[in-house]
Amino acid sequence: MIPYKYIVFDFDGTLVDSRAVFIRLYNELAAKHGYTPMTPENLEHLRTLSIPERCKYLNVPMYRIPFLVATVMRKYRHSLSEISFNPGVKEMLQTLSGNNIPFAVLSSNSKANIEQFFSLHGIECPDIFCSRSIFGKHMLLNKFLRIKNLKPAEILYVGDELRDIIACRKSGVEAAWVNWGYDHEKAIENNKPDHVFHDPSDLLAIAMPAIV
């Protein structure tokens, strides 16, 4: 018996490796506005911090976040050729599709960016839900549940950040955290997810126990 009716994914960090693009685009804005740049020396430390803590470290006012996100997303679409699936992710999505397990993407990236990326890589993802609010993912989860007429227990959300876990807790959805994404394990040590995945195959073992 398959335990979930839908597997729902975060996009950046979880499905795709877009870290270098985000760092480059952020540093362009940092140089323009006088923020602290991200460097190889401070990146690992930043991964252990919450978003408010990162903003304080980088000297980025929290009220500027919506503007920065909108600006980065506009430039992101011109860098899609630099972005790739994380190792094993494309094959994992193909396995889900091949076994008729639907998946969706919920992200603070733009729908146009995500659709174009999937198209470039020959993967079909009919359900993409997006919001520009980096702290509003629980509302996006609730919208998804309502539109799909699903109960919280019928989906698994897979993300790579502390805010993903917090959103799941607010919506009553099981949370899986992947260790290859943006946040370091230290960032989630006080907010443990239901599952920790070290490889995309770990998801298949949970989502398809009778098949894998």
N, C-alpha and C positions, 0 to 999 in steps of 0.2 A: 504493500500500500504506500502510495506517495504521500508524504506528510503535509505538503503545501500545495495550494492551488496556483500560486504565483511566486516566483522569485523576483524580488525587486532590488535593483542595483543603483548605487551611486555611480557616477560616471568618472570624473577626474580622480586619479589616484587608485580607484578601485578597479575599473575596467581598463583604463588607459593610462599610459605614462606620459603625462603632460607637464611634469615638474620643471623641466628645463625651459619650456615655453613660458610658464607662469613666472618663473624667476626672472627671465629676461624682460618680460613685459612689466613686471612690478618694478624692476630696477630702472627701467626707462622713466617711469612715473616718479620713483624715488629721487632720481637725479633732478627732475624738473621741480619737485615740490619740497626738496630738502629732507626727505625721510632717510632713515638708515637703510643702506642697501643690504640685500641678502648675499652672503658670500659662502664659499666652501667652509670657512672657519666658523660661521655662526649657524649654519643650516641645521645641523643635528640638534643644537640647543633649541632652536625655534620649533622643531618637531615635537619637543616635549612640553610645549606651552599651549595653553588654551588661546582662543582667538583674542580675547581682551588682553591677555598677557603678551601675546605677540605684538599687538598694536602698541602697547606701552613700550616694549623693547625697541620696536622699529620707529617710534615717534610718529605713529600714524593716528590721528584723531579718529575715534570710533564713528563719529558722525560722517566721516568722509568715506566710510566703507562702501555704501551704495554707489557713490560716484566712481570709486576705484574699480569696483566689480563691473559696472557697466562699461567703463572704458577698456578694461582688459578683455571683456568678452567681444567687443567690437573688433579688437585687433587679433583676437584668438583665431577668428575664422580665416585669417590670411596665413596662419601657421599650421593648418591641419596636416600638411604634408610632413611636418616634423614630429607628429604625434603617432604613437602606435599602441596596439593592444599590449597590455602587460603579458609576460610569458605565460602561455597556457590558457589565457582567457578566451581567445577566439575559439579554440577547440572545445572549451567548456561550454560556451554558448551554443556551439553547433551540436554538442551532445544533448543539451537541454531541448533544443528544437527538434532534434531527431527522435526524441522520446516523448514528444508532445507535452512538454512542460513549459508553459508560457512564462516569459520573463518581461519585465518592464524596466525603464530607467527613470529615476526621480533625481533631479539635479538642479543646482543653482547656475549651471551653464545654460546656454540658450538652446532651444529646440532645434533651430536651424543648424547650429554647429554640430549637434549630436547626430541629426539626420544625415548631414553631409558626410560626417566621419563614417557612419555605418555604411552608407552608400559606397564610399570609396573602398571599403574593405569587404564588400559583398555579403554583409550580414543584414538580415531583416529584423528590425525592432519596431513593431507597429505601435507600441505603447510607450510614449515619452512624455513625462510630465515635468515641467520646469517652473521655477520661481526665482526671481532675482534676490529674494531675501535669504541671506545665508543662515539666518536663525529661524526661518519659518518652515523648515522641512516637515515638522509634525503636521502642519496644516496641509501640506502637499500630500502627505501620507493619508490623512483623513479624507481628502478629496478623492484620492485614488480608491480607497476602500468604498466610498460612497458610490462612485461611478461604476465600479466593477461589482458592486453589491456583495462585497466580501466582508467577513469578520476578521478582526485583527489576528486571530490565531491561524488564519488560513494563508498568511503570507510570511515570508522571511525577507527582512531587509538586510542587504549586504553593503557595508560602507567601510571607510578607512579613517574616519575622524570621530573625535569625541562628540561633536554635535550630532552625528548620525545616531549614536547610541542614545543620547538625550532625547532626540526626536522620537525614537522608537519607544522609549519609556513613556513619553507623554501620550502616544497613540496606542499603547498596549500591544505593540508588535514585537516579535522576537528580533533581536539584533545580532548580526554576525559582523565581526571586525576582521579585516584582512591586514596582515602585518607588512605588506609590501607597499602600502600607500603613503599618504602624507604624514599622518600622526605617528609618533613613536609610542611604544607600549607604555612608557611612563605617563603619557598624556591621559591614558584611560585607566590607570591603576585604581582610581577611586570610583570608577563607573564601569564595572565589568560587563562585557557583553554576554549574551547567551552562548555564543560560539566564537571561537578564534580559528581563522583559517590561515595556514602557512603556505598553502598552494591551492590553485583553483580546483584541483581534484578533491580537496577536502570538502568543498561544497557539494560535489556530486555524491559523495558518500553520505551526506546528510539528506540531500534532496531526493536521491534515488537509491535508497538502501537496498531495495529488492533487485536492482539492476546492476549496480556497481560491484 
